[in-house]
Amino acid sequence: MENKMENPKAIGEILDQTKKIEEYNWNTTQCLNSINMLLTSNDLARTKDDRLSKKFEELNAKVEDINKLTSQLLEDLSKRHN
């Protein structure tokens, strides 16, 4: 048997906090885009530093996972709140 939170006020507050996380995620994504441009040379889009680029790619992949999970959570919370 699955437990579900039924308190609309609590769900609403969780929804509000998760929306803030989503906003921070968007800001993080913008920063990652800026870093990507700095790591990529204008010469055929090759990276300037392979080691840094690899770490950056790992970070970018994890941030993408967080963004997807946050979106899924918001969708679920929105359904429960309405």
PDB file of N, CA, C and O in Angstrom, chain B, residues numbered from 101:
ATOM      1  N   MET B 101       0.838  -1.183   0.000  1.00  0.00           N
ATOM      2  CA  MET B 101       0.000   0.000   0.000  1.00  0.00           C
ATOM      3  C   MET B 101       0.883   1.247   0.000  1.00  0.00           C
ATOM      4  O   MET B 101       1.855   1.332   0.751  1.00  0.00           O
ATOM      5  N   GLU B 102       0.539   2.192  -0.835  1.00  0.00           N
ATOM      6  CA  GLU B 102       1.330   3.408  -1.007  1.00  0.00           C
ATOM      7  C   GLU B 102       0.773   4.536  -0.151  1.00  0.00           C
ATOM      8  O   GLU B 102      -0.431   4.791  -0.161  1.00  0.00           O
ATOM      9  N   ASN B 103       1.643   5.207   0.586  1.00  0.00           N
ATOM     10  CA  ASN B 103       1.233   6.379   1.365  1.00  0.00           C
ATOM     11  C   ASN B 103       1.269   7.609   0.481  1.00  0.00           C
ATOM     12  O   ASN B 103       2.199   7.784  -0.306  1.00  0.00           O
ATOM     13  N   LYS B 104       0.258   8.468   0.604  1.00  0.00           N
ATOM     14  CA  LYS B 104       0.221   9.722  -0.145  1.00  0.00           C
ATOM     15  C   LYS B 104      -0.091  10.860   0.802  1.00  0.00           C
ATOM     16  O   LYS B 104      -0.954  10.745   1.672  1.00  0.00           O
ATOM     17  N   MET B 105       0.617  11.953   0.624  1.00  0.00           N
ATOM     18  CA  MET B 105       0.356  13.149   1.419  1.00  0.00           C
ATOM     19  C   MET B 105      -0.967  13.749   0.952  1.00  0.00           C
ATOM     20  O   MET B 105      -1.185  13.939  -0.245  1.00  0.00           O
ATOM     21  N   GLU B 106      -1.828  14.039   1.887  1.00  0.00           N
ATOM     22  CA  GLU B 106      -3.150  14.565   1.555  1.00  0.00           C
ATOM     23  C   GLU B 106      -3.331  16.032   1.942  1.00  0.00           C
ATOM     24  O   GLU B 106      -4.310  16.656   1.531  1.00  0.00           O
ATOM     25  N   ASN B 107      -2.421  16.586   2.711  1.00  0.00           N
ATOM     26  CA  ASN B 107      -2.556  17.950   3.199  1.00  0.00           C
ATOM     27  C   ASN B 107      -2.302  18.946   2.066  1.00  0.00           C
ATOM     28  O   ASN B 107      -1.158  19.123   1.649  1.00  0.00           O
ATOM     29  N   PRO B 108      -3.368  19.606   1.560  1.00  0.00           N
ATOM     30  CA  PRO B 108      -3.205  20.526   0.427  1.00  0.00           C
ATOM     31  C   PRO B 108      -2.260  21.691   0.717  1.00  0.00           C
ATOM     32  O   PRO B 108      -1.542  22.149  -0.171  1.00  0.00           O
ATOM     33  N   LYS B 109      -2.264  22.171   1.967  1.00  0.00           N
ATOM     34  CA  LYS B 109      -1.384  23.289   2.316  1.00  0.00           C
ATOM     35  C   LYS B 109       0.082  22.862   2.223  1.00  0.00           C
ATOM     36  O   LYS B 109       0.916  23.591   1.687  1.00  0.00           O
ATOM     37  N   ALA B 110       0.386  21.683   2.746  1.00  0.00           N
ATOM     38  CA  ALA B 110       1.759  21.171   2.689  1.00  0.00           C
ATOM     39  C   ALA B 110       2.175  20.907   1.245  1.00  0.00           C
ATOM     40  O   ALA B 110       3.294  21.231   0.847  1.00  0.00           O
ATOM     41  N   ILE B 111       1.282  20.326   0.471  1.00  0.00           N
ATOM     42  CA  ILE B 111       1.589  20.067  -0.936  1.00  0.00           C
ATOM     43  C   ILE B 111       1.831  21.382  -1.670  1.00  0.00           C
ATOM     44  O   ILE B 111       2.740  21.474  -2.495  1.00  0.00           O
ATOM     45  N   GLY B 112       1.032  22.387  -1.378  1.00  0.00           N
ATOM     46  CA  GLY B 112       1.212  23.702  -1.996  1.00  0.00           C
ATOM     47  C   GLY B 112       2.558  24.313  -1.649  1.00  0.00           C
ATOM     48  O   GLY B 112       3.213  24.908  -2.505  1.00  0.00           O
ATOM     49  N   GLU B 113       2.973  24.167  -0.392  1.00  0.00           N
ATOM     50  CA  GLU B 113       4.273  24.704   0.027  1.00  0.00           C
ATOM     51  C   GLU B 113       5.416  23.947  -0.640  1.00  0.00           C
ATOM     52  O   GLU B 113       6.398  24.550  -1.073  1.00  0.00           O
ATOM     53  N   ILE B 114       5.287  22.628  -0.723  1.00  0.00           N
ATOM     54  CA  ILE B 114       6.308  21.827  -1.410  1.00  0.00           C
ATOM     55  C   ILE B 114       6.376  22.235  -2.879  1.00  0.00           C
ATOM     56  O   ILE B 114       7.462  22.343  -3.449  1.00  0.00           O
ATOM     57  N   LEU B 115       5.223  22.459  -3.483  1.00  0.00           N
ATOM     58  CA  LEU B 115       5.163  22.901  -4.877  1.00  0.00           C
ATOM     59  C   LEU B 115       5.884  24.237  -5.047  1.00  0.00           C
ATOM     60  O   LEU B 115       6.667  24.404  -5.982  1.00  0.00           O
ATOM     61  N   ASP B 116       5.625  25.184  -4.152  1.00  0.00           N
ATOM     62  CA  ASP B 116       6.288  26.494  -4.219  1.00  0.00           C
ATOM     63  C   ASP B 116       7.805  26.360  -4.092  1.00  0.00           C
ATOM     64  O   ASP B 116       8.552  26.991  -4.839  1.00  0.00           O
ATOM     65  N   GLN B 117       8.253  25.543  -3.150  1.00  0.00           N
ATOM     66  CA  GLN B 117       9.696  25.357  -2.953  1.00  0.00           C
ATOM     67  C   GLN B 117      10.334  24.674  -4.166  1.00  0.00           C
ATOM     68  O   GLN B 117      11.450  25.009  -4.561  1.00  0.00           O
ATOM     69  N   THR B 118       9.617  23.719  -4.745  1.00  0.00           N
ATOM     70  CA  THR B 118      10.136  23.017  -5.920  1.00  0.00           C
ATOM     71  C   THR B 118      10.218  23.955  -7.119  1.00  0.00           C
ATOM     72  O   THR B 118      11.123  23.830  -7.944  1.00  0.00           O
ATOM     73  N   LYS B 119       9.278  24.894  -7.221  1.00  0.00           N
ATOM     74  CA  LYS B 119       9.355  25.899  -8.291  1.00  0.00           C
ATOM     75  C   LYS B 119      10.604  26.758  -8.135  1.00  0.00           C
ATOM     76  O   LYS B 119      11.212  27.160  -9.127  1.00  0.00           O
ATOM     77  N   LYS B 120      10.988  27.040  -6.893  1.00  0.00           N
ATOM     78  CA  LYS B 120      12.228  27.794  -6.656  1.00  0.00           C
ATOM     79  C   LYS B 120      13.438  26.980  -7.103  1.00  0.00           C
ATOM     80  O   LYS B 120      14.380  27.518  -7.684  1.00  0.00           O
ATOM     81  N   ILE B 121      13.401  25.679  -6.826  1.00  0.00           N
ATOM     82  CA  ILE B 121      14.486  24.804  -7.284  1.00  0.00           C
ATOM     83  C   ILE B 121      14.572  24.846  -8.806  1.00  0.00           C
ATOM     84  O   ILE B 121      15.662  24.923  -9.373  1.00  0.00           O
ATOM     85  N   GLU B 122      13.420  24.796  -9.460  1.00  0.00           N
ATOM     86  CA  GLU B 122      13.402  24.841 -10.924  1.00  0.00           C
ATOM     87  C   GLU B 122      14.022  26.146 -11.438  1.00  0.00           C
ATOM     88  O   GLU B 122      14.746  26.147 -12.433  1.00  0.00           O
ATOM     89  N   GLU B 123      13.734  27.242 -10.759  1.00  0.00           N
ATOM     90  CA  GLU B 123      14.318  28.529 -11.150  1.00  0.00           C
ATOM     91  C   GLU B 123      15.837  28.503 -10.978  1.00  0.00           C
ATOM     92  O   GLU B 123      16.569  28.976 -11.847  1.00  0.00           O
ATOM     93  N   TYR B 124      16.308  27.953  -9.865  1.00  0.00           N
ATOM     94  CA  TYR B 124      17.752  27.824  -9.654  1.00  0.00           C
ATOM     95  C   TYR B 124      18.372  26.914 -10.714  1.00  0.00           C
ATOM     96  O   TYR B 124      19.475  27.169 -11.198  1.00  0.00           O
ATOM     97  N   ASN B 125      17.651  25.854 -11.067  1.00  0.00           N
ATOM     98  CA  ASN B 125      18.132  24.947 -12.111  1.00  0.00           C
ATOM     99  C   ASN B 125      18.327  25.696 -13.426  1.00  0.00           C
ATOM    100  O   ASN B 125      19.312  25.476 -14.131  1.00  0.00           O
ATOM    101  N   TRP B 126      17.384  26.582 -13.753  1.00  0.00           N
ATOM    102  CA  TRP B 126      17.486  27.356 -14.993  1.00  0.00           C
ATOM    103  C   TRP B 126      18.726  28.247 -14.940  1.00  0.00           C
ATOM    104  O   TRP B 126      19.464  28.350 -15.920  1.00  0.00           O
ATOM    105  N   ASN B 127      18.951  28.888 -13.794  1.00  0.00           N
ATOM    106  CA  ASN B 127      20.141  29.732 -13.638  1.00  0.00           C
ATOM    107  C   ASN B 127      21.419  28.904 -13.764  1.00  0.00           C
ATOM    108  O   ASN B 127      22.387  29.345 -14.384  1.00  0.00           O
ATOM    109  N   THR B 128      21.423  27.720 -13.185  1.00  0.00           N
ATOM    110  CA  THR B 128      22.577  26.831 -13.286  1.00  0.00           C
ATOM    111  C   THR B 128      22.834  26.455 -14.737  1.00  0.00           C
ATOM    112  O   THR B 128      23.981  26.431 -15.186  1.00  0.00           O
ATOM    113  N   THR B 129      21.770  26.162 -15.466  1.00  0.00           N
ATOM    114  CA  THR B 129      21.899  25.815 -16.879  1.00  0.00           C
ATOM    115  C   THR B 129      22.505  26.970 -17.671  1.00  0.00           C
ATOM    116  O   THR B 129      23.340  26.750 -18.548  1.00  0.00           O
ATOM    117  N   GLN B 130      22.097  28.179 -17.371  1.00  0.00           N
ATOM    118  CA  GLN B 130      22.664  29.350 -18.049  1.00  0.00           C
ATOM    119  C   GLN B 130      24.159  29.468 -17.761  1.00  0.00           C
ATOM    120  O   GLN B 130      24.941  29.778 -18.661  1.00  0.00           O
ATOM    121  N   CYS B 131      24.556  29.225 -16.526  1.00  0.00           N
ATOM    122  CA  CYS B 131      25.982  29.263 -16.169  1.00  0.00           C
ATOM    123  C   CYS B 131      26.755  28.174 -16.912  1.00  0.00           C
ATOM    124  O   CYS B 131      27.862  28.410 -17.396  1.00  0.00           O
ATOM    125  N   LEU B 132      26.171  26.994 -16.997  1.00  0.00           N
ATOM    126  CA  LEU B 132      26.825  25.901 -17.713  1.00  0.00           C
ATOM    127  C   LEU B 132      27.004  26.236 -19.188  1.00  0.00           C
ATOM    128  O   LEU B 132      28.028  25.899 -19.783  1.00  0.00           O
ATOM    129  N   ASN B 133      26.017  26.893 -19.777  1.00  0.00           N
ATOM    130  CA  ASN B 133      26.143  27.309 -21.177  1.00  0.00           C
ATOM    131  C   ASN B 133      27.299  28.290 -21.348  1.00  0.00           C
ATOM    132  O   ASN B 133      28.046  28.211 -22.324  1.00  0.00           O
ATOM    133  N   SER B 134      27.443  29.204 -20.410  1.00  0.00           N
ATOM    134  CA  SER B 134      28.549  30.168 -20.462  1.00  0.00           C
ATOM    135  C   SER B 134      29.896  29.461 -20.330  1.00  0.00           C
ATOM    136  O   SER B 134      30.842  29.772 -21.054  1.00  0.00           O
ATOM    137  N   ILE B 135      29.975  28.514 -19.407  1.00  0.00           N
ATOM    138  CA  ILE B 135      31.215  27.757 -19.225  1.00  0.00           C
ATOM    139  C   ILE B 135      31.548  26.985 -20.492  1.00  0.00           C
ATOM    140  O   ILE B 135      32.704  26.939 -20.911  1.00  0.00           O
ATOM    141  N   ASN B 136      30.547  26.385 -21.094  1.00  0.00           N
ATOM    142  CA  ASN B 136      30.758  25.619 -22.318  1.00  0.00           C
ATOM    143  C   ASN B 136      31.363  26.496 -23.408  1.00  0.00           C
ATOM    144  O   ASN B 136      32.277  26.073 -24.116  1.00  0.00           O
ATOM    145  N   MET B 137      30.859  27.706 -23.540  1.00  0.00           N
ATOM    146  CA  MET B 137      31.398  28.617 -24.553  1.00  0.00           C
ATOM    147  C   MET B 137      32.850  28.970 -24.243  1.00  0.00           C
ATOM    148  O   MET B 137      33.660  29.108 -25.159  1.00  0.00           O
ATOM    149  N   LEU B 138      33.184  29.115 -22.974  1.00  0.00           N
ATOM    150  CA  LEU B 138      34.561  29.436 -22.598  1.00  0.00           C
ATOM    151  C   LEU B 138      35.514  28.258 -22.823  1.00  0.00           C
ATOM    152  O   LEU B 138      36.688  28.455 -23.135  1.00  0.00           O
ATOM    153  N   LEU B 139      35.008  27.046 -22.665  1.00  0.00           N
ATOM    154  CA  LEU B 139      35.842  25.860 -22.846  1.00  0.00           C
ATOM    155  C   LEU B 139      36.021  25.468 -24.308  1.00  0.00           C
ATOM    156  O   LEU B 139      36.907  24.679 -24.635  1.00  0.00           O
ATOM    157  N   THR B 140      35.196  26.007 -25.175  1.00  0.00           N
ATOM    158  CA  THR B 140      35.240  25.646 -26.584  1.00  0.00           C
ATOM    159  C   THR B 140      35.946  26.742 -27.364  1.00  0.00           C
ATOM    160  O   THR B 140      35.607  27.920 -27.250  1.00  0.00           O
ATOM    161  N   SER B 141      36.924  26.344 -28.152  1.00  0.00           N
ATOM    162  CA  SER B 141      37.626  27.337 -28.963  1.00  0.00           C
ATOM    163  C   SER B 141      36.797  27.640 -30.202  1.00  0.00           C
ATOM    164  O   SER B 141      35.899  26.881 -30.568  1.00  0.00           O
ATOM    165  N   ASN B 142      37.102  28.725 -30.820  1.00  0.00           N
ATOM    166  CA  ASN B 142      36.418  29.098 -32.058  1.00  0.00           C
ATOM    167  C   ASN B 142      36.890  28.258 -33.234  1.00  0.00           C
ATOM    168  O   ASN B 142      36.287  28.281 -34.307  1.00  0.00           O
ATOM    169  N   ASP B 143      37.966  27.519 -33.027  1.00  0.00           N
ATOM    170  CA  ASP B 143      38.555  26.709 -34.089  1.00  0.00           C
ATOM    171  C   ASP B 143      37.865  25.350 -34.157  1.00  0.00           C
ATOM    172  O   ASP B 143      38.252  24.418 -33.452  1.00  0.00           O
ATOM    173  N   LEU B 144      36.866  25.240 -34.985  1.00  0.00           N
ATOM    174  CA  LEU B 144      36.144  23.981 -35.217  1.00  0.00           C
ATOM    175  C   LEU B 144      35.495  23.415 -33.959  1.00  0.00           C
ATOM    176  O   LEU B 144      35.298  22.205 -33.847  1.00  0.00           O
ATOM    177  N   ALA B 145      35.171  24.272 -33.036  1.00  0.00           N
ATOM    178  CA  ALA B 145      34.469  23.899 -31.798  1.00  0.00           C
ATOM    179  C   ALA B 145      35.215  22.835 -30.997  1.00  0.00           C
ATOM    180  O   ALA B 145      34.594  22.003 -30.336  1.00  0.00           O
ATOM    181  N   ARG B 146      36.531  22.863 -31.054  1.00  0.00           N
ATOM    182  CA  ARG B 146      37.335  21.932 -30.248  1.00  0.00           C
ATOM    183  C   ARG B 146      37.499  22.502 -28.848  1.00  0.00           C
ATOM    184  O   ARG B 146      37.487  23.716 -28.644  1.00  0.00           O
ATOM    185  N   THR B 147      37.653  21.596 -27.890  1.00  0.00           N
ATOM    186  CA  THR B 147      37.809  22.052 -26.507  1.00  0.00           C
ATOM    187  C   THR B 147      39.218  22.583 -26.274  1.00  0.00           C
ATOM    188  O   THR B 147      40.182  22.134 -26.895  1.00  0.00           O
ATOM    189  N   LYS B 148      39.311  23.541 -25.372  1.00  0.00           N
ATOM    190  CA  LYS B 148      40.601  24.138 -25.028  1.00  0.00           C
ATOM    191  C   LYS B 148      41.347  23.310 -23.986  1.00  0.00           C
ATOM    192  O   LYS B 148      42.576  23.341 -23.932  1.00  0.00           O
ATOM    193  N   ASP B 149      40.614  22.576 -23.163  1.00  0.00           N
ATOM    194  CA  ASP B 149      41.214  21.793 -22.077  1.00  0.00           C
ATOM    195  C   ASP B 149      40.404  20.509 -21.917  1.00  0.00           C
ATOM    196  O   ASP B 149      39.287  20.524 -21.400  1.00  0.00           O
ATOM    197  N   ASP B 150      40.984  19.403 -22.369  1.00  0.00           N
ATOM    198  CA  ASP B 150      40.250  18.134 -22.378  1.00  0.00           C
ATOM    199  C   ASP B 150      39.836  17.676 -20.983  1.00  0.00           C
ATOM    200  O   ASP B 150      38.723  17.186 -20.797  1.00  0.00           O
ATOM    201  N   ARG B 151      40.727  17.832 -19.999  1.00  0.00           N
ATOM    202  CA  ARG B 151      40.408  17.378 -18.635  1.00  0.00           C
ATOM    203  C   ARG B 151      39.262  18.193 -18.043  1.00  0.00           C
ATOM    204  O   ARG B 151      38.325  17.638 -17.470  1.00  0.00           O
ATOM    205  N   LEU B 152      39.344  19.506 -18.186  1.00  0.00           N
ATOM    206  CA  LEU B 152      38.258  20.363 -17.699  1.00  0.00           C
ATOM    207  C   LEU B 152      36.958  20.076 -18.439  1.00  0.00           C
ATOM    208  O   LEU B 152      35.884  20.049 -17.838  1.00  0.00           O
ATOM    209  N   SER B 153      37.063  19.865 -19.725  1.00  0.00           N
ATOM    210  CA  SER B 153      35.863  19.601 -20.524  1.00  0.00           C
ATOM    211  C   SER B 153      35.177  18.317 -20.093  1.00  0.00           C
ATOM    212  O   SER B 153      33.949  18.246 -20.055  1.00  0.00           O
ATOM    213  N   LYS B 154      35.979  17.289 -19.763  1.00  0.00           N
ATOM    214  CA  LYS B 154      35.387  16.024 -19.311  1.00  0.00           C
ATOM    215  C   LYS B 154      34.631  16.220 -18.001  1.00  0.00           C
ATOM    216  O   LYS B 154      33.510  15.731 -17.857  1.00  0.00           O
ATOM    217  N   LYS B 155      35.228  16.926 -17.049  1.00  0.00           N
ATOM    218  CA  LYS B 155      34.548  17.203 -15.773  1.00  0.00           C
ATOM    219  C   LYS B 155      33.290  18.027 -16.007  1.00  0.00           C
ATOM    220  O   LYS B 155      32.253  17.786 -15.390  1.00  0.00           O
ATOM    221  N   PHE B 156      33.393  18.985 -16.890  1.00  0.00           N
ATOM    222  CA  PHE B 156      32.246  19.823 -17.210  1.00  0.00           C
ATOM    223  C   PHE B 156      31.116  18.986 -17.806  1.00  0.00           C
ATOM    224  O   PHE B 156      29.952  19.176 -17.456  1.00  0.00           O
ATOM    225  N   GLU B 157      31.456  18.061 -18.703  1.00  0.00           N
ATOM    226  CA  GLU B 157      30.440  17.194 -19.310  1.00  0.00           C
ATOM    227  C   GLU B 157      29.744  16.346 -18.249  1.00  0.00           C
ATOM    228  O   GLU B 157      28.530  16.149 -18.307  1.00  0.00           O
ATOM    229  N   GLU B 158      30.505  15.846 -17.285  1.00  0.00           N
ATOM    230  CA  GLU B 158      29.918  15.068 -16.189  1.00  0.00           C
ATOM    231  C   GLU B 158      28.956  15.931 -15.376  1.00  0.00           C
ATOM    232  O   GLU B 158      27.848  15.505 -15.049  1.00  0.00           O
ATOM    233  N   LEU B 159      29.388  17.135 -15.058  1.00  0.00           N
ATOM    234  CA  LEU B 159      28.539  18.062 -14.305  1.00  0.00           C
ATOM    235  C   LEU B 159      27.280  18.392 -15.092  1.00  0.00           C
ATOM    236  O   LEU B 159      26.179  18.395 -14.542  1.00  0.00           O
ATOM    237  N   ASN B 160      27.444  18.668 -16.364  1.00  0.00           N
ATOM    238  CA  ASN B 160      26.307  19.012 -17.214  1.00  0.00           C
ATOM    239  C   ASN B 160      25.288  17.868 -17.264  1.00  0.00           C
ATOM    240  O   ASN B 160      24.081  18.107 -17.210  1.00  0.00           O
ATOM    241  N   ALA B 161      25.771  16.633 -17.366  1.00  0.00           N
ATOM    242  CA  ALA B 161      24.874  15.472 -17.407  1.00  0.00           C
ATOM    243  C   ALA B 161      24.093  15.339 -16.096  1.00  0.00           C
ATOM    244  O   ALA B 161      22.899  15.040 -16.111  1.00  0.00           O
ATOM    245  N   LYS B 162      24.762  15.559 -14.977  1.00  0.00           N
ATOM    246  CA  LYS B 162      24.079  15.468 -13.681  1.00  0.00           C
ATOM    247  C   LYS B 162      23.044  16.580 -13.520  1.00  0.00           C
ATOM    248  O   LYS B 162      21.961  16.352 -12.981  1.00  0.00           O
ATOM    249  N   VAL B 163      23.376  17.769 -13.985  1.00  0.00           N
ATOM    250  CA  VAL B 163      22.423  18.882 -13.913  1.00  0.00           C
ATOM    251  C   VAL B 163      21.208  18.586 -14.790  1.00  0.00           C
ATOM    252  O   VAL B 163      20.078  18.887 -14.405  1.00  0.00           O
ATOM    253  N   GLU B 164      21.431  18.001 -15.962  1.00  0.00           N
ATOM    254  CA  GLU B 164      20.305  17.615 -16.820  1.00  0.00           C
ATOM    255  C   GLU B 164      19.406  16.610 -16.108  1.00  0.00           C
ATOM    256  O   GLU B 164      18.181  16.711 -16.183  1.00  0.00           O
ATOM    257  N   ASP B 165      20.010  15.637 -15.416  1.00  0.00           N
ATOM    258  CA  ASP B 165      19.225  14.660 -14.650  1.00  0.00           C
ATOM    259  C   ASP B 165      18.406  15.354 -13.560  1.00  0.00           C
ATOM    260  O   ASP B 165      17.234  15.038 -13.360  1.00  0.00           O
ATOM    261  N   ILE B 166      19.029  16.295 -12.864  1.00  0.00           N
ATOM    262  CA  ILE B 166      18.325  17.045 -11.818  1.00  0.00           C
ATOM    263  C   ILE B 166      17.168  17.835 -12.416  1.00  0.00           C
ATOM    264  O   ILE B 166      16.081  17.877 -11.840  1.00  0.00           O
ATOM    265  N   ASN B 167      17.396  18.458 -13.566  1.00  0.00           N
ATOM    266  CA  ASN B 167      16.332  19.228 -14.214  1.00  0.00           C
ATOM    267  C   ASN B 167      15.146  18.339 -14.584  1.00  0.00           C
ATOM    268  O   ASN B 167      13.993  18.721 -14.386  1.00  0.00           O
ATOM    269  N   LYS B 168      15.434  17.152 -15.120  1.00  0.00           N
ATOM    270  CA  LYS B 168      14.363  16.221 -15.494  1.00  0.00           C
ATOM    271  C   LYS B 168      13.584  15.769 -14.259  1.00  0.00           C
ATOM    272  O   LYS B 168      12.353  15.745 -14.271  1.00  0.00           O
ATOM    273  N   LEU B 169      14.296  15.413 -13.206  1.00  0.00           N
ATOM    274  CA  LEU B 169      13.647  14.955 -11.979  1.00  0.00           C
ATOM    275  C   LEU B 169      12.812  16.067 -11.352  1.00  0.00           C
ATOM    276  O   LEU B 169      11.714  15.816 -10.856  1.00  0.00           O
ATOM    277  N   THR B 170      13.328  17.291 -11.372  1.00  0.00           N
ATOM    278  CA  THR B 170      12.579  18.432 -10.841  1.00  0.00           C
ATOM    279  C   THR B 170      11.296  18.636 -11.634  1.00  0.00           C
ATOM    280  O   THR B 170      10.242  18.889 -11.050  1.00  0.00           O
ATOM    281  N   SER B 171      11.372  18.531 -12.951  1.00  0.00           N
ATOM    282  CA  SER B 171      10.177  18.681 -13.791  1.00  0.00           C
ATOM    283  C   SER B 171       9.146  17.601 -13.484  1.00  0.00           C
ATOM    284  O   SER B 171       7.949  17.878 -13.412  1.00  0.00           O
ATOM    285  N   GLN B 172       9.618  16.369 -13.305  1.00  0.00           N
ATOM    286  CA  GLN B 172       8.710  15.272 -12.970  1.00  0.00           C
ATOM    287  C   GLN B 172       8.041  15.511 -11.622  1.00  0.00           C
ATOM    288  O   GLN B 172       6.843  15.280 -11.462  1.00  0.00           O
ATOM    289  N   LEU B 173       8.824  15.973 -10.662  1.00  0.00           N
ATOM    290  CA  LEU B 173       8.283  16.266  -9.335  1.00  0.00           C
ATOM    291  C   LEU B 173       7.241  17.376  -9.410  1.00  0.00           C
ATOM    292  O   LEU B 173       6.181  17.274  -8.791  1.00  0.00           O
ATOM    293  N   LEU B 174       7.533  18.431 -10.161  1.00  0.00           N
ATOM    294  CA  LEU B 174       6.569  19.525 -10.315  1.00  0.00           C
ATOM    295  C   LEU B 174       5.273  19.043 -10.955  1.00  0.00           C
ATOM    296  O   LEU B 174       4.183  19.450 -10.553  1.00  0.00           O
ATOM    297  N   GLU B 175       5.397  18.184 -11.941  1.00  0.00           N
ATOM    298  CA  GLU B 175       4.206  17.648 -12.608  1.00  0.00           C
ATOM    299  C   GLU B 175       3.348  16.862 -11.618  1.00  0.00           C
ATOM    300  O   GLU B 175       2.129  17.030 -11.577  1.00  0.00           O
ATOM    301  N   ASP B 176       3.981  16.010 -10.828  1.00  0.00           N
ATOM    302  CA  ASP B 176       3.258  15.210  -9.841  1.00  0.00           C
ATOM    303  C   ASP B 176       2.614  16.098  -8.778  1.00  0.00           C
ATOM    304  O   ASP B 176       1.453  15.900  -8.419  1.00  0.00           O
ATOM    305  N   LEU B 177       3.366  17.071  -8.278  1.00  0.00           N
ATOM    306  CA  LEU B 177       2.826  17.974  -7.254  1.00  0.00           C
ATOM    307  C   LEU B 177       1.668  18.802  -7.794  1.00  0.00           C
ATOM    308  O   LEU B 177       0.680  19.026  -7.094  1.00  0.00           O
ATOM    309  N   SER B 178       1.787  19.251  -9.025  1.00  0.00           N
ATOM    310  CA  SER B 178       0.717  20.053  -9.634  1.00  0.00           C
ATOM    311  C   SER B 178      -0.576  19.249  -9.742  1.00  0.00           C
ATOM    312  O   SER B 178      -1.662  19.773  -9.497  1.00  0.00           O
ATOM    313  N   LYS B 179      -0.454  17.985 -10.108  1.00  0.00           N
ATOM    314  CA  LYS B 179      -1.639  17.124 -10.204  1.00  0.00           C
ATOM    315  C   LYS B 179      -2.301  16.957  -8.838  1.00  0.00           C
ATOM    316  O   LYS B 179      -3.528  16.962  -8.738  1.00  0.00           O
ATOM    317  N   ARG B 180      -1.505  16.813  -7.802  1.00  0.00           N
ATOM    318  CA  ARG B 180      -2.052  16.622  -6.454  1.00  0.00           C
ATOM    319  C   ARG B 180      -2.639  17.907  -5.890  1.00  0.00           C
ATOM    320  O   ARG B 180      -3.593  17.873  -5.111  1.00  0.00           O
ATOM    321  N   HIS B 181      -2.069  19.034  -6.283  1.00  0.00           N
ATOM    322  CA  HIS B 181      -2.486  20.315  -5.713  1.00  0.00           C
ATOM    323  C   HIS B 181      -3.775  20.818  -6.350  1.00  0.00           C
ATOM    324  O   HIS B 181      -4.523  21.563  -5.717  1.00  0.00           O
ATOM    325  N   ASN B 182      -4.041  20.433  -7.564  1.00  0.00           N
ATOM    326  CA  ASN B 182      -5.261  20.913  -8.257  1.00  0.00           C
ATOM    327  C   ASN B 182      -6.446  20.026  -8.042  1.00  0.00           C
ATOM    328  O   ASN B 182      -7.527  20.304  -8.560  1.00  0.00           O
TER     329      ASN B 182
END
